[in-house]
Amino acid sequence: MSIYTIKNLAKVILGAGLSLSYQISLAQTTDTIPTTQLGEVMVTAQKESENLQKVPFSVSALDTRKVEEMNLWQTKELRGYIPNFYSSNPGDNRNVMSIRGITTTSYEPAVATYVDGVNQFGLDTYFFLLNDVERIEMLRGPQGTLYGRNAMGGVLNIITKQSKEDSEGFVRVDVGNYGMLRLATGYNFSLFKDKFQVGFSILKDKTDGFYTNLYDNSDFDKQENLMLNSTFKYLFAKNWEAILITKFNEGRNNGPFSLAPDPASALENPFEVNQNATTQMVDDSENLSLVIKNTGPKINFSSQTAIQKNYRYYKTPIDGDFSPIDGVSIVNNYGEDWNTVTVWTQELRLASATTGQRLNWQVGFFGFTSDAPTRQGVYFGDDAELVGSPISNFTTINTNVATGYGFAFFGQATYSLTEKLKLTAGLRSDYEKKELTVSQELDFGQGDPLVTVPDTTGNVSYNAISPKLALAYELSNTNDLYASYSRGFRPGGLTQIGSDPSNPPLFVYDPEFSNNFEIGSKNYFFNRKMRVNVSAFISTISDVQVPGLILPDAIVVTQNAGNLTSTGVEWEINTIPMRNLSIDWSFGYTHATFDDLTLPTDGGETDFSGNRQIFTPDMTSMVAAQWTPQFFNTKEFSWIVRGEWLYFGEQFFNLENTISQDAYQIANAKFGVISDTLELTLWAKNIFDKTYIDYAYAFGPSHLGNPATFGLTAMIKFD
């Protein structure tokens, strides 16, 4: 059966509202509700399964139960729950992520995202929806040694549920205001005496959006996504297994840039835009990976080969001036040969088979190739004079064909110096080469376009060394101390061509490097009724990649323009003070300022040293209390009463620090009945309907965070 047949079948199933008829038995899952003690949390932050409390750097972990309790549906919703983490986007679902003041400022992320072991290579190949999640790990601080490029701020590691020997499945429906509807289902089963295991999940996600377009009084930002995941595991020999993982997302977004012209307009007239050129953004992504593993008596082997593709375009021209005038619109529907990003990756890894020995080690190789041909037109309409163009009704067509490849060798080992003292050391060497061919044409709608810039090619290559060193000391079985140093990098590159002749293309910018020093303590107290993890850090970032936006193309031009220091503290406290009551508190403080920063201004260049980093709240905090008493004296069911308070400190959206959002607070709640196999709950997010800016461009256009939303969740798990 072809994948297209599967996709069409999924549409029929979900379009019918999951109106399936079958016999089920309720599953006896292990996702039990906590009662008296906090259990161990196992993570794969260092690419081997280990106890969270023994990892010598800051890691946050959310398991299936936590993801369900928090109603986490998109990756950007992790902000606030994770200390010193922030994420947002202007409406197109390409998230800008920041950890500890290390921020995504270009198409190369500063925080690496891995989904089932595959590096989501850039903002265009990114899966933002969460469904059928086994675990989410947030590694804070540079992770260049094991994760390589783009892990200079940290790593978001998402692990979805894989095929298993035991059959299990679920059906979930979430319904809310603003036309919000999520229909999800998944099932895992095995065949041929457990030699062949299959798992799949389907998610249909839609909303009518929050914004109204005053131009025609219509709903502006309707969205709909269909995401399909499947896993096929084959045990083809003793201690050998092959795993094929496929992921597809079909996105349709009617308001990819839900932006008011400036922050004041956004706050005074919330969720209103006035744009004449409306369209639908097509956003189709696919991700296929093949994993081969061998578990040996002394050495484990693993190989992961993956391909990622994303095809993103606007069906008709989209508004480029965010106003009702016919000034500027963006065109990029030039066929599937353009605006399709393709990335191949390969990782090979050898590791010691037995953990807990005096020496544990791993070595590996990583390689990639990338291909990103883009073509984008900037159309100047009847009102072009109002946006500074002396002529009207023509299109500037910019073509950028980017290719690249790279490879890396890495290794890491942990050695027990004594029974209580462990030393971890690692090193990685990366090499990358990029090539960019640019050209430009003017199209007046008649005859052949006029070539203004012929094909011109530039290339750049560079190396990066990413060391790591950590000491961990076990005070007792439940108390650990650590100190660590780590390094990460974000690749350099070449600037694209745009319609502004004052910004020439093929300008080389260097890689950006981060160095992080961290001390921390991880503890259980009161017979494992309380877990307290605390850390303090200082990070230095050199050759900071500073974004500059070419208008009206909305192309980001990057240059190295400064150095930054970020210091802070963070903690995560989880406690069960009494039976069926849990309280969680996460807190982060970041002071990230530029040691030196020089930016071009109208008068030449201006020194902005001392300014704050962008997309970095100076404080994040989350307090959650959850009570799960028995439901009318039944053993199987419990009430759930949950409240959450999230706090975000002041943050800035431009390097000049003139566009900002003051500190604000958000409250969420959840109430209903749950068990290991059933859930029926009412929920509300942003209960007090706080209006706040969660994303803004440096030149002013601003996007608001979601208003008050509420709804109902129904879920059943079965085997």
C-alpha distance (Angstrom), angle and dihedral (degrees) to the residues before:
residue distance angle dihedral
M1 . . .
S2 3.82 . .
I3 3.76 122.3 .
Y4 3.80 89.1 -116.4
T5 3.80 89.7 58.4
I6 3.79 89.6 49.5
K7 3.81 91.1 49.9
N8 3.81 92.2 49.9
L9 3.80 90.8 47.0
A10 3.80 89.6 51.0
K11 3.80 90.7 51.5
V12 3.80 90.8 53.1
I13 3.81 92.5 48.4
L14 3.78 95.4 46.9
G15 3.79 94.2 38.1
A16 3.80 87.8 58.1
G17 3.79 89.6 54.7
L18 3.80 94.4 -107.4
S19 3.81 90.9 -65.1
L20 3.80 93.8 173.6
S21 3.78 126.7 148.1
Y22 3.80 120.2 -148.5
Q23 3.77 143.1 128.4
I24 3.78 116.2 -100.7
S25 3.76 137.8 178.3
L26 3.76 120.0 -150.6
A27 3.78 112.0 -102.5
Q28 3.77 122.2 -121.0
T29 3.77 95.9 -135.7
T30 3.77 128.3 -178.9
D31 3.81 94.7 -134.0
T32 3.78 90.6 107.2
I33 3.76 124.7 170.6
P34 3.82 113.0 -104.5
T35 3.78 114.5 -107.7
T36 3.81 116.8 163.6
Q37 3.83 111.2 -9.5
L38 3.79 140.3 34.5
G39 3.79 112.3 -118.3
E40 3.77 129.0 -142.5
V41 3.80 116.9 -82.4
M42 3.81 116.1 -142.5
V43 3.80 119.1 -156.6
T44 3.81 138.7 174.4
A45 3.81 95.9 -144.8
Q46 3.84 90.6 133.3
K47 3.84 91.9 40.3
E48 3.80 90.9 -100.8
S49 3.81 125.4 85.4
E50 3.81 111.0 -102.3
N51 3.78 143.3 146.3
L52 3.81 112.5 -77.5
Q53 3.80 90.6 -134.9
K54 3.82 91.7 59.1
V55 3.83 96.5 52.9
P56 3.85 107.7 106.9
F57 3.82 97.3 -136.9
S58 3.81 138.7 46.3
V59 3.80 115.5 -66.2
S60 3.80 129.8 164.1
A61 3.80 118.2 -159.4
L62 3.81 130.3 -166.8
D63 3.80 118.2 -173.6
T64 3.81 128.4 -159.0
R65 3.78 93.0 -84.0
K66 3.81 93.8 51.8
V67 3.81 92.7 47.2
E68 3.80 89.5 52.6
E69 3.81 94.7 45.2
M70 3.81 91.7 50.4
N71 3.83 93.6 44.5
L72 3.80 91.0 -130.4
W73 3.81 107.6 -178.8
Q74 3.82 103.1 157.4
T75 3.79 132.9 34.1
K76 3.82 93.0 -119.2
E77 3.82 88.9 62.8
L78 3.81 88.8 71.2
R79 3.80 89.1 79.7
G80 3.76 111.9 109.5
Y81 3.79 93.0 19.6
I82 3.82 90.2 70.3
P83 3.83 116.6 56.1
N84 3.82 115.7 -110.8
F85 3.83 92.9 0.1
Y86 3.79 124.8 126.9
S87 3.81 132.0 175.1
S88 3.81 134.4 173.3
N89 3.81 144.0 142.5
P90 3.84 138.4 -161.3
G91 3.81 92.6 -110.6
D92 3.82 101.1 -72.7
N93 3.85 94.2 94.2
R94 3.82 93.4 -120.5
N95 3.77 97.1 129.3
V96 3.78 126.0 -145.1
M97 3.81 104.4 -146.5
S98 3.78 129.1 -164.4
I99 3.80 132.0 -173.7
R100 3.79 120.9 -176.2
G101 3.80 92.2 -19.2
I102 3.80 95.7 -50.6
T103 3.78 101.8 122.8
T104 3.78 140.3 -173.1
T105 3.81 105.5 -114.3
S106 3.83 101.5 160.2
Y107 3.80 140.8 23.8
E108 3.82 87.3 -72.9
P109 3.82 106.7 80.2
A110 3.80 120.6 -131.4
V111 3.80 89.8 -150.3
A112 3.80 116.3 54.6
T113 3.80 116.6 -136.4
Y114 3.79 119.9 -153.2
V115 3.81 123.0 -172.3
D116 3.81 114.3 -169.2
G117 3.79 90.4 -20.3
V118 3.83 96.4 -49.3
N119 3.80 119.4 118.7
Q120 3.82 107.7 -127.1
F121 3.75 89.7 -136.1
G122 3.79 101.8 -151.2
L123 3.78 144.4 -15.9
D124 3.81 91.2 -77.8
T125 3.82 96.7 55.8
Y126 3.77 94.0 46.8
F127 3.84 127.4 128.7
F128 3.82 107.2 -150.9
L129 3.82 101.9 174.5
L130 3.81 122.8 89.2
N131 3.80 121.2 -144.1
D132 3.80 135.2 152.0
V133 3.80 90.7 2.3
E134 3.80 120.8 -178.0
R135 3.80 95.9 -173.3
I136 3.80 143.5 -18.3
E137 3.79 119.8 -148.5
M138 3.80 124.6 -170.4
L139 3.80 112.8 -163.3
R140 3.81 109.2 -163.2
G141 3.77 121.1 -154.2
P142 3.83 129.1 29.2
Q143 3.82 114.6 -37.7
G144 3.80 99.6 179.7
T145 3.82 96.3 133.8
L146 3.80 97.6 66.3
Y147 3.81 101.7 15.7
G148 3.81 103.6 35.6
R149 3.80 124.8 -169.2
N150 3.80 120.6 40.7
A151 3.83 94.4 9.5
M152 3.80 92.3 109.0
G153 3.82 93.6 114.8
G154 3.78 97.1 31.6
V155 3.79 142.4 -81.8
L156 3.79 133.1 -80.0
N157 3.81 103.6 -152.7
I158 3.83 115.7 -169.2
I159 3.80 119.2 -172.5
T160 3.81 116.8 -171.0
K161 3.77 123.7 -159.3
Q162 3.79 111.7 -80.8
S163 3.81 130.7 -153.0
K164 3.81 113.3 -76.8
E165 3.78 140.1 -170.1
D166 3.81 91.9 -112.6
S167 3.78 118.0 68.6
E168 3.79 115.8 -120.3
G169 3.76 138.3 152.2
F170 3.78 146.3 166.3
V171 3.80 143.4 -152.6
R172 3.80 119.5 -156.6
V173 3.81 133.5 -179.9
D174 3.81 124.8 -171.5
V175 3.81 118.2 -174.5
G176 3.80 125.4 -179.0
N177 3.78 146.5 154.5
Y178 3.81 122.3 -72.4
G179 3.81 87.4 49.2
M180 3.81 92.3 -69.2
L181 3.83 113.8 169.3
R182 3.80 129.9 165.6
L183 3.80 120.1 -178.5
A184 3.79 115.3 -176.7
T185 3.78 136.5 169.9
G186 3.77 137.2 165.8
Y187 3.79 140.8 173.4
N188 3.81 137.4 -171.2
F189 3.80 125.5 -164.4
S190 3.80 141.3 155.0
L191 3.81 134.6 -131.0
F192 3.81 138.7 -168.1
K193 3.79 98.2 31.1
D194 3.78 92.2 -44.3
K195 3.80 93.7 -56.8
F196 3.81 92.3 115.9
Q197 3.81 120.9 43.7
V198 3.80 126.4 -175.0
G199 3.77 131.2 -167.1
F200 3.79 132.5 174.2
S201 3.79 139.7 170.0
I202 3.80 132.7 -171.3
L203 3.79 128.0 -162.1
K204 3.77 128.8 -173.7
D205 3.80 111.8 -171.8
K206 3.80 125.2 -179.6
T207 3.78 141.1 160.9
D208 3.80 135.9 175.7
G209 3.80 87.9 -135.7
F210 3.79 133.4 -127.1
Y211 3.81 103.5 -102.2
T212 3.81 130.2 86.8
N213 3.81 119.4 -153.5
L214 3.81 106.9 -138.4
Y215 3.81 90.6 -163.0
D216 3.82 91.7 75.5
N217 3.84 101.4 0.0
S218 3.81 92.6 -114.2
D219 3.79 136.1 138.9
F220 3.77 102.1 -91.8
D221 3.80 111.4 -168.1
K222 3.80 107.5 40.9
Q223 3.78 111.9 159.2
E224 3.78 136.6 -172.4
N225 3.79 129.9 -180.0
L226 3.79 133.8 -178.1
M227 3.81 114.4 -164.0
L228 3.81 124.7 -174.7
N229 3.80 125.1 -171.2
S230 3.78 127.4 -179.2
T231 3.80 135.9 174.5
F232 3.80 127.5 -165.2
K233 3.81 118.0 -172.8
Y234 3.80 122.0 -172.9
L235 3.81 122.4 -173.2
F236 3.80 95.1 -154.1
A237 3.82 99.1 169.4
K238 3.77 140.3 1.8
N239 3.83 108.2 -59.0
W240 3.84 91.1 -4.6
E241 3.78 126.2 108.8
A242 3.79 136.8 171.1
I243 3.81 121.0 -153.6
L244 3.81 123.8 -167.4
I245 3.81 114.2 -166.2
T246 3.81 122.6 -172.7
K247 3.78 127.7 -174.4
F248 3.80 128.2 -178.8
N249 3.78 130.6 177.1
E250 3.79 124.1 -174.2
G251 3.80 109.0 -167.4
R252 3.80 130.1 -174.1
N253 3.80 116.5 -175.8
N254 3.82 123.6 179.6
G255 3.80 94.5 -173.1
P256 3.80 110.4 36.5
F257 3.81 91.2 156.3
S258 3.80 106.5 39.5
L259 3.78 94.2 174.6
A260 3.78 136.0 152.0
P261 3.84 113.6 -148.1
D262 3.82 93.3 -108.8
P263 3.83 141.3 -3.4
A264 3.82 94.2 -96.7
S265 3.81 92.3 54.3
A266 3.79 91.0 46.7
L267 3.81 93.1 53.9
E268 3.83 97.8 38.3
N269 3.83 94.1 47.5
P270 3.80 103.8 26.4
F271 3.77 119.9 -157.6
E272 3.78 95.2 4.8
V273 3.78 127.3 122.2
N274 3.80 131.2 173.9
Q275 3.81 109.2 -152.9
N276 3.79 128.4 150.0
A277 3.82 100.1 -163.6
T278 3.80 108.4 64.1
T279 3.77 126.3 170.7
Q280 3.78 145.9 152.0
M281 3.78 121.7 -98.5
V282 3.80 115.0 -140.5
D283 3.81 110.5 -149.5
D284 3.81 114.5 178.0
S285 3.80 120.4 171.7
E286 3.78 133.5 176.8
N287 3.76 132.0 -176.8
L288 3.80 124.9 -174.7
S289 3.79 124.5 179.3
L290 3.79 135.4 176.3
V291 3.79 118.3 -156.0
I292 3.81 123.3 -168.7
K293 3.81 117.6 -170.9
N294 3.77 135.9 -177.9
T295 3.78 123.9 -171.2
G296 3.78 109.5 -157.0
P297 3.80 134.4 179.9
K298 3.82 91.8 -106.1
I299 3.81 108.5 6.2
N300 3.80 133.4 38.5
F301 3.80 120.2 -152.6
S302 3.80 129.0 -161.1
S303 3.80 135.3 174.9
Q304 3.78 127.0 -173.7
T305 3.80 122.5 -171.6
A306 3.80 116.7 -176.9
I307 3.79 141.3 175.2
Q308 3.81 123.8 -163.1
K309 3.79 126.9 -169.2
N310 3.77 133.8 179.7
Y311 3.80 128.0 -178.0
R312 3.80 112.3 -171.0
Y313 3.81 127.2 170.6
Y314 3.81 144.0 138.1
K315 3.81 114.6 -109.2
T316 3.82 90.8 -143.3
P317 3.83 130.6 8.8
I318 3.81 114.4 -63.9
D319 3.80 126.5 -141.6
G320 3.80 111.5 -90.9
D321 3.80 99.7 179.9
F322 3.85 96.6 46.3
S323 3.81 91.0 -132.4
P324 3.83 140.0 97.9
I325 3.82 93.8 -103.0
D326 3.81 122.5 101.2
G327 3.77 91.6 -119.9
V328 3.80 112.0 120.5
S329 3.79 133.6 -3.4
I330 3.80 131.2 174.6
V331 3.81 122.7 -125.7
N332 3.81 123.8 -168.2
N333 3.81 106.3 145.5
Y334 3.82 95.9 115.3
G335 3.80 97.7 136.2
E336 3.79 134.8 -83.6
D337 3.81 93.2 -67.3
W338 3.79 86.4 73.7
N339 3.80 132.9 56.4
T340 3.79 92.1 19.7
V341 3.79 114.6 128.8
T342 3.82 117.4 -157.1
V343 3.80 125.0 -174.6
W344 3.81 130.1 178.3
T345 3.81 119.5 -165.2
Q346 3.80 133.3 -177.7
E347 3.78 128.7 -172.1
L348 3.81 126.7 -178.1
R349 3.78 120.2 -173.5
L350 3.81 138.6 -179.6
A351 3.80 120.7 -168.7
S352 3.77 138.5 172.9
A353 3.78 108.5 -91.0
T354 3.78 101.0 -140.3
T355 3.79 119.6 60.2
G356 3.77 121.4 -156.7
Q357 3.80 93.9 46.0
R358 3.77 123.3 125.8
L359 3.81 90.8 -100.0
N360 3.79 124.2 34.7
W361 3.80 119.3 175.5
Q362 3.78 145.7 168.7
V363 3.81 134.6 -170.8
G364 3.77 130.2 -175.6
F365 3.79 154.4 161.2
F366 3.80 129.2 -126.9
G367 3.79 128.1 -170.8
F368 3.79 137.4 169.9
T369 3.79 145.4 177.0
S370 3.81 124.9 -160.1
D371 3.79 135.0 -167.7
A372 3.82 122.9 -173.2
P373 3.83 116.7 167.8
T374 3.81 108.7 179.9
R375 3.78 131.3 -179.2
Q376 3.77 121.8 -177.3
G377 3.77 131.9 173.0
V378 3.80 127.7 -153.5
Y379 3.81 109.8 -152.7
F380 3.81 118.5 -158.5
G381 3.81 108.1 -157.1
D382 3.80 136.9 -166.9
D383 3.81 92.1 -61.2
A384 3.81 95.5 48.4
E385 3.79 91.0 124.5
L386 3.82 89.1 66.2
V387 3.82 89.9 61.6
G388 3.79 95.0 46.1
S389 3.82 103.3 -91.6
P390 3.84 115.9 130.3
I391 3.82 91.5 -154.2
S392 3.80 132.0 43.5
N393 3.80 143.2 -154.2
F394 3.79 99.1 42.2
T395 3.80 136.5 110.2
T396 3.79 129.3 -133.5
I397 3.82 106.3 -150.3
N398 3.81 114.7 -157.6
T399 3.81 119.7 -167.8
N400 3.81 122.3 -165.5
V401 3.81 119.3 176.9
A402 3.80 109.4 -171.8
T403 3.80 124.1 -174.4
G404 3.76 131.4 168.9
Y405 3.75 147.7 160.4
G406 3.77 137.2 -166.8
F407 3.77 145.2 168.5
A408 3.78 138.4 -161.1
F409 3.79 141.4 -168.3
F410 3.78 119.7 -151.9
G411 3.78 142.2 174.0
Q412 3.78 138.8 178.5
A413 3.80 133.9 -178.7
T414 3.80 136.7 -176.3
Y415 3.80 117.8 -153.2
S416 3.82 125.8 -171.9
L417 3.80 105.3 -132.6
T418 3.80 89.0 -177.4
E419 3.79 134.4 -9.6
K420 3.80 89.3 -83.3
L421 3.82 105.0 27.7
K422 3.83 122.7 72.5
L423 3.79 130.2 -177.3
T424 3.81 121.2 -155.1
A425 3.80 120.4 -168.5
G426 3.78 130.7 172.4
L427 3.79 142.7 166.8
R428 3.79 135.8 -167.0
S429 3.79 131.7 -173.1
D430 3.82 118.7 -160.4
Y431 3.79 129.9 -172.2
E432 3.81 123.6 -172.9
K433 3.78 136.1 175.6
K434 3.80 125.7 -167.7
E435 3.78 131.5 -170.9
L436 3.80 126.8 -168.2
T437 3.81 127.2 -172.1
V438 3.80 115.7 -168.3
S439 3.80 135.3 -174.5
Q440 3.79 138.4 164.9
E441 3.81 136.3 -152.0
L442 3.79 137.4 -178.5
D443 3.80 116.0 -137.9
F444 3.83 117.8 -165.6
G445 3.80 93.4 178.5
Q446 3.79 94.8 -104.9
G447 3.77 128.4 79.7
D448 3.77 125.0 -11.2
P449 3.81 118.9 -28.6
L450 3.79 116.1 -98.4
V451 3.81 112.9 -114.9
T452 3.81 109.2 -133.3
V453 3.82 97.9 167.1
P454 3.82 117.3 27.0
D455 3.79 122.2 -148.5
T456 3.79 106.7 -59.3
T457 3.80 123.3 178.5
G458 3.77 133.0 -158.0
N459 3.79 131.8 173.5
V460 3.77 137.9 -169.2
S461 3.80 135.7 -173.6
Y462 3.77 134.0 -172.2
N463 3.80 145.2 166.6
A464 3.78 130.5 -130.0
I465 3.80 130.0 -164.6
S466 3.81 116.9 -158.0
P467 3.83 115.8 -171.2
K468 3.79 128.4 -178.8
L469 3.79 133.2 -165.4
A470 3.81 128.8 176.2
L471 3.79 138.6 168.8
A472 3.80 120.7 -159.3
Y473 3.79 124.9 -171.3
E474 3.80 123.8 -168.1
L475 3.79 109.2 -144.8
S476 3.81 89.2 179.9
N477 3.79 139.4 -27.6
T478 3.81 89.2 -75.9
N479 3.81 103.2 32.7
D480 3.81 126.7 66.5
L481 3.80 135.7 172.4
Y482 3.80 127.1 -162.0
A483 3.78 142.8 176.6
S484 3.80 122.3 -165.9
Y485 3.78 145.9 176.4
S486 3.81 122.5 -159.9
R487 3.78 139.3 165.8
G488 3.78 134.3 -151.3
F489 3.78 138.8 176.0
R490 3.77 143.7 -156.6
P491 3.82 115.9 -146.0
G492 3.77 123.1 -107.6
G493 3.77 122.8 -134.5
L494 3.80 149.2 154.3
T495 3.80 128.7 -64.8
Q496 3.80 119.9 -113.3
I497 3.78 127.4 -122.2
G498 3.79 119.5 -101.1
S499 3.79 138.9 172.2
D500 3.82 94.2 -93.4
P501 3.84 108.0 91.0
S502 3.81 90.8 -161.3
N503 3.82 88.5 70.3
P504 3.82 105.0 61.2
P505 3.82 117.6 -160.1
L506 3.82 130.3 -118.9
F507 3.79 93.9 44.5
V508 3.81 107.4 158.7
Y509 3.79 119.3 -129.1
D510 3.81 123.7 -173.9
P511 3.80 130.9 -124.5
E512 3.78 117.8 -86.1
F513 3.82 117.9 -128.5
S514 3.79 132.2 -159.5
N515 3.80 127.6 -163.6
N516 3.77 118.6 -165.9
F517 3.80 131.7 -166.4
E518 3.78 115.8 -170.6
I519 3.79 140.0 173.7
G520 3.76 124.2 -171.3
S521 3.76 150.2 160.2
K522 3.81 129.1 -141.4
N523 3.79 118.9 -164.1
Y524 3.78 149.6 167.2
F525 3.81 117.8 -153.0
F526 3.81 137.7 -176.1
N527 3.80 97.2 26.3
R528 3.83 91.9 -47.4
K529 3.78 93.9 -51.4
M530 3.81 89.9 120.8
R531 3.81 133.0 38.8
V532 3.82 117.8 -165.7
N533 3.81 121.5 -176.5
V534 3.81 116.6 178.1
S535 3.81 132.0 176.0
A536 3.80 141.3 171.9
F537 3.80 124.1 -159.1
I538 3.76 145.9 -178.4
S539 3.80 119.6 -162.1
T540 3.78 128.7 -174.6
I541 3.80 119.8 -160.8
S542 3.79 119.8 -163.6
D543 3.81 129.3 -165.2
V544 3.80 90.3 16.2
Q545 3.80 110.5 -153.2
V546 3.79 105.2 -126.7
P547 3.82 117.8 -160.9
G548 3.77 124.3 -133.8
L549 3.79 119.8 -173.2
I550 3.81 118.4 -138.9
L551 3.79 109.3 -147.5
P552 2.88 139.3 -113.7
D553 3.82 89.1 7.1
A554 3.84 93.9 62.1
I555 3.81 88.1 -137.8
V556 3.79 116.4 151.2
V557 3.81 114.9 -131.9
T558 3.79 113.9 -163.8
Q559 3.78 130.7 -154.0
N560 3.80 135.5 167.1
A561 3.78 105.9 -110.7
G562 3.77 112.8 152.9
N563 3.78 155.5 -11.7
L564 3.77 127.5 -100.0
T565 3.80 138.2 -162.0
S566 3.79 122.4 -156.9
T567 3.80 124.1 -171.3
G568 3.76 130.3 173.8
V569 3.76 153.5 125.1
E570 3.79 133.9 -117.9
W571 3.74 139.8 179.3
E572 3.78 141.1 -175.9
I573 3.79 120.0 -155.5
N574 3.80 123.0 -174.0
T575 3.78 120.6 178.9
I576 3.80 142.5 168.7
P577 3.81 102.7 -155.9
M578 3.79 92.9 174.8
R579 3.77 138.8 2.4
N580 3.83 113.1 -60.9
L581 3.81 93.5 1.1
S582 3.81 120.4 107.2
I583 3.80 128.5 178.9
D584 3.82 124.8 -168.8
W585 3.78 128.1 -171.3
S586 3.78 124.8 -178.0
F587 3.79 120.8 179.5
G588 3.79 134.8 178.5
Y589 3.79 134.0 179.1
T590 3.82 122.0 -171.5
H591 3.78 128.5 -179.0
A592 3.82 104.4 -171.6
T593 3.80 116.1 170.4
F594 3.78 135.3 159.5
D595 3.80 115.1 -107.0
D596 3.79 87.1 -161.6
L597 3.78 130.2 1.7
T598 3.80 127.7 165.6
L599 3.81 119.2 -175.4
P600 3.81 132.6 -179.7
T601 3.81 114.3 -106.6
D602 3.79 135.8 171.3
G603 3.77 90.5 -86.4
G604 3.82 94.9 49.8
E605 3.79 115.4 -91.8
T606 3.81 130.0 -8.1
D607 3.79 130.2 -160.5
F608 3.82 111.3 -125.9
S609 3.80 96.8 173.6
G610 3.79 111.4 152.7
N611 3.82 93.9 33.4
R612 3.78 120.0 133.5
Q613 3.80 125.1 -105.6
I614 3.82 117.0 -103.3
F615 3.83 126.5 -109.5
T616 3.80 89.3 18.5
P617 3.83 117.9 119.4
D618 3.79 107.8 -153.4
M619 3.79 88.3 -133.4
T620 3.80 137.8 22.4
S621 3.78 125.3 -175.7
M622 3.79 136.8 169.8
V623 3.80 128.4 -174.7
A624 3.80 118.5 -175.8
A625 3.80 128.6 179.0
Q626 3.79 121.7 -170.9
W627 3.80 128.4 -175.9
T628 3.82 120.4 -169.5
P629 3.82 109.7 179.6
Q630 3.79 121.0 170.5
F631 3.78 117.2 -78.7
F632 3.83 106.3 -116.9
N633 3.82 92.6 -35.4
T634 3.80 93.8 -56.3
K635 3.80 118.7 141.5
E636 3.80 96.7 -147.2
F637 3.79 101.0 50.1
S638 3.79 135.3 53.9
W639 3.75 136.8 -176.0
I640 3.78 115.3 -117.8
V641 3.79 119.8 -150.2
R642 3.80 111.6 174.4
G643 3.77 132.7 171.8
E644 3.81 128.8 -177.9
W645 3.81 132.2 -167.9
L646 3.82 118.4 -167.7
Y647 3.79 125.4 -172.4
F648 3.80 127.7 -166.8
G649 3.79 120.5 -171.8
E650 3.79 127.7 -142.6
Q651 3.79 115.5 -58.5
F652 3.81 138.8 177.8
F653 3.79 130.7 -136.4
N654 3.80 101.5 -163.5
L655 3.78 131.2 46.9
E656 3.80 91.9 -122.3
N657 3.85 86.0 62.3
T658 3.81 93.2 -131.8
I659 3.83 96.4 119.1
S660 3.78 113.4 60.8
Q661 3.78 147.3 148.6
D662 3.79 119.4 -134.9
A663 3.79 120.3 -132.2
Y664 3.81 113.9 -72.6
Q665 3.80 141.0 177.8
I666 3.80 133.8 -138.3
A667 3.81 129.3 -164.0
N668 3.82 125.8 -157.0
A669 3.81 131.0 -177.4
K670 3.78 140.9 -172.5
F671 3.82 132.3 -170.1
G672 3.78 133.9 173.8
V673 3.79 147.2 80.1
I674 3.80 125.6 -53.4
S675 3.78 141.5 172.6
D676 3.78 135.7 168.8
T677 3.81 88.4 -82.2
L678 3.81 107.5 24.8
E679 3.79 139.4 49.1
L680 3.80 131.1 -177.0
T681 3.80 111.1 168.6
L682 3.78 144.0 154.4
W683 3.80 116.2 -139.8
A684 3.79 139.9 -176.2
K685 3.81 130.9 -168.1
N686 3.82 125.3 -161.8
I687 3.80 88.3 7.8
F688 3.81 95.4 -174.1
D689 3.82 92.5 48.7
K690 3.80 96.0 -121.0
T691 3.81 112.8 -167.2
Y692 3.79 113.7 -144.3
I693 3.81 141.3 149.2
D694 3.77 112.5 -109.6
Y695 3.83 98.2 171.6
A696 3.79 134.8 22.8
Y697 3.77 136.1 166.7
A698 3.79 119.6 -125.2
F699 3.84 90.4 -110.2
G700 3.81 94.0 53.9
P701 3.84 116.1 -94.4
S702 3.80 106.6 134.0
H703 3.79 138.0 -160.5
L704 3.81 124.2 -155.7
G705 3.78 129.0 -136.2
N706 3.80 116.6 -112.7
P707 3.82 118.1 -72.0
A708 3.81 123.9 -130.4
T709 3.79 110.4 -47.6
F710 3.78 129.8 -178.8
G711 3.78 137.7 173.6
L712 3.78 152.0 131.0
T713 3.81 132.2 -77.3
A714 3.81 125.4 -160.1
M715 3.81 121.3 179.5
I716 3.78 137.6 167.7
K717 3.80 128.4 -172.1
F718 3.79 121.1 -158.6
D719 3.79 144.3 166.9
